[in-house]
Amino acid sequence: MTDKDFKNVEDIQRMLKYLDKGKLDATAWPNALEIKKSLDKLLDEHKEYMEHMKHHH
């Protein structure tokens, strides 16, 4: 992932945080929790990949 990808993920996570705090209309974002879980998984997988590359290549 590039720096731009990380910035985009951070922006999406910020929007999800606003949803969680009630600052955005949750009915307009019915899949917000699934999106958050997906982003968390993506970041975890990337972190694992980077650790693997650092230690094995």
Biotite code that builds the C-alpha atoms (Angstrom):
import biotite.structure as struc

atoms = struc.array([
    struc.Atom([0.000, 0.000, 0.000], chain_id="A", res_id=1, res_name="MET", atom_name="CA", element="C"),
    struc.Atom([1.136, 3.501, -0.720], chain_id="A", res_id=2, res_name="THR", atom_name="CA", element="C"),
    struc.Atom([1.093, 6.577, 1.507], chain_id="A", res_id=3, res_name="ASP", atom_name="CA", element="C"),
    struc.Atom([-1.995, 7.743, -0.400], chain_id="A", res_id=4, res_name="LYS", atom_name="CA", element="C"),
    struc.Atom([-3.739, 4.435, 0.394], chain_id="A", res_id=5, res_name="ASP", atom_name="CA", element="C"),
    struc.Atom([-3.011, 4.898, 4.096], chain_id="A", res_id=6, res_name="PHE", atom_name="CA", element="C"),
    struc.Atom([-4.333, 8.472, 3.980], chain_id="A", res_id=7, res_name="LYS", atom_name="CA", element="C"),
    struc.Atom([-7.527, 7.269, 2.310], chain_id="A", res_id=8, res_name="ASN", atom_name="CA", element="C"),
    struc.Atom([-7.999, 4.573, 4.961], chain_id="A", res_id=9, res_name="VAL", atom_name="CA", element="C"),
    struc.Atom([-7.428, 7.139, 7.715], chain_id="A", res_id=10, res_name="GLU", atom_name="CA", element="C"),
    struc.Atom([-10.016, 9.445, 6.118], chain_id="A", res_id=11, res_name="ASP", atom_name="CA", element="C"),
    struc.Atom([-12.556, 6.606, 5.980], chain_id="A", res_id=12, res_name="ILE", atom_name="CA", element="C"),
    struc.Atom([-11.826, 5.659, 9.594], chain_id="A", res_id=13, res_name="GLN", atom_name="CA", element="C"),
    struc.Atom([-12.398, 9.302, 10.597], chain_id="A", res_id=14, res_name="ARG", atom_name="CA", element="C"),
    struc.Atom([-15.818, 9.239, 8.886], chain_id="A", res_id=15, res_name="MET", atom_name="CA", element="C"),
    struc.Atom([-16.674, 6.002, 10.694], chain_id="A", res_id=16, res_name="LEU", atom_name="CA", element="C"),
    struc.Atom([-15.702, 7.611, 13.991], chain_id="A", res_id=17, res_name="LYS", atom_name="CA", element="C"),
    struc.Atom([-18.076, 10.512, 13.244], chain_id="A", res_id=18, res_name="TYR", atom_name="CA", element="C"),
    struc.Atom([-20.805, 7.959, 12.547], chain_id="A", res_id=19, res_name="LEU", atom_name="CA", element="C"),
    struc.Atom([-20.121, 6.239, 15.843], chain_id="A", res_id=20, res_name="ASP", atom_name="CA", element="C"),
    struc.Atom([-20.378, 9.549, 17.704], chain_id="A", res_id=21, res_name="LYS", atom_name="CA", element="C"),
    struc.Atom([-23.683, 10.369, 16.008], chain_id="A", res_id=22, res_name="GLY", atom_name="CA", element="C"),
    struc.Atom([-22.317, 13.248, 13.930], chain_id="A", res_id=23, res_name="LYS", atom_name="CA", element="C"),
    struc.Atom([-23.423, 11.608, 10.665], chain_id="A", res_id=24, res_name="LEU", atom_name="CA", element="C"),
    struc.Atom([-26.745, 9.985, 9.797], chain_id="A", res_id=25, res_name="ASP", atom_name="CA", element="C"),
    struc.Atom([-26.266, 6.291, 10.514], chain_id="A", res_id=26, res_name="ALA", atom_name="CA", element="C"),
    struc.Atom([-29.234, 5.338, 8.318], chain_id="A", res_id=27, res_name="THR", atom_name="CA", element="C"),
    struc.Atom([-27.296, 6.631, 5.320], chain_id="A", res_id=28, res_name="ALA", atom_name="CA", element="C"),
    struc.Atom([-24.393, 4.319, 6.208], chain_id="A", res_id=29, res_name="TRP", atom_name="CA", element="C"),
    struc.Atom([-25.983, 0.905, 6.856], chain_id="A", res_id=30, res_name="PRO", atom_name="CA", element="C"),
    struc.Atom([-22.760, -1.052, 6.242], chain_id="A", res_id=31, res_name="ASN", atom_name="CA", element="C"),
    struc.Atom([-20.421, 1.164, 8.265], chain_id="A", res_id=32, res_name="ALA", atom_name="CA", element="C"),
    struc.Atom([-19.500, -1.570, 10.755], chain_id="A", res_id=33, res_name="LEU", atom_name="CA", element="C"),
    struc.Atom([-18.632, -3.995, 7.946], chain_id="A", res_id=34, res_name="GLU", atom_name="CA", element="C"),
    struc.Atom([-16.537, -1.293, 6.271], chain_id="A", res_id=35, res_name="ILE", atom_name="CA", element="C"),
    struc.Atom([-14.640, -0.676, 9.507], chain_id="A", res_id=36, res_name="LYS", atom_name="CA", element="C"),
    struc.Atom([-13.995, -4.392, 10.023], chain_id="A", res_id=37, res_name="LYS", atom_name="CA", element="C"),
    struc.Atom([-12.787, -4.684, 6.430], chain_id="A", res_id=38, res_name="SER", atom_name="CA", element="C"),
    struc.Atom([-10.404, -1.739, 6.820], chain_id="A", res_id=39, res_name="LEU", atom_name="CA", element="C"),
    struc.Atom([-9.068, -3.100, 10.104], chain_id="A", res_id=40, res_name="ASP", atom_name="CA", element="C"),
    struc.Atom([-8.438, -6.471, 8.431], chain_id="A", res_id=41, res_name="LYS", atom_name="CA", element="C"),
    struc.Atom([-6.736, -4.792, 5.468], chain_id="A", res_id=42, res_name="LEU", atom_name="CA", element="C"),
    struc.Atom([-4.409, -2.831, 7.754], chain_id="A", res_id=43, res_name="LEU", atom_name="CA", element="C"),
    struc.Atom([-3.630, -5.918, 9.866], chain_id="A", res_id=44, res_name="ASP", atom_name="CA", element="C"),
    struc.Atom([-2.828, -7.988, 6.782], chain_id="A", res_id=45, res_name="GLU", atom_name="CA", element="C"),
    struc.Atom([-0.602, -5.247, 5.401], chain_id="A", res_id=46, res_name="HIS", atom_name="CA", element="C"),
    struc.Atom([1.217, -4.942, 8.725], chain_id="A", res_id=47, res_name="LYS", atom_name="CA", element="C"),
    struc.Atom([1.798, -8.717, 8.795], chain_id="A", res_id=48, res_name="GLU", atom_name="CA", element="C"),
    struc.Atom([3.041, -8.637, 5.204], chain_id="A", res_id=49, res_name="TYR", atom_name="CA", element="C"),
    struc.Atom([5.461, -5.799, 5.951], chain_id="A", res_id=50, res_name="MET", atom_name="CA", element="C"),
    struc.Atom([6.784, -7.646, 9.030], chain_id="A", res_id=51, res_name="GLU", atom_name="CA", element="C"),
    struc.Atom([7.225, -10.798, 6.952], chain_id="A", res_id=52, res_name="HIS", atom_name="CA", element="C"),
    struc.Atom([9.116, -8.897, 4.242], chain_id="A", res_id=53, res_name="MET", atom_name="CA", element="C"),
    struc.Atom([11.301, -7.197, 6.825], chain_id="A", res_id=54, res_name="LYS", atom_name="CA", element="C"),
    struc.Atom([12.334, -10.502, 8.401], chain_id="A", res_id=55, res_name="HIS", atom_name="CA", element="C"),
    struc.Atom([12.534, -12.804, 5.408], chain_id="A", res_id=56, res_name="HIS", atom_name="CA", element="C"),
    struc.Atom([13.647, -10.721, 2.427], chain_id="A", res_id=57, res_name="HIS", atom_name="CA", element="C"),
])
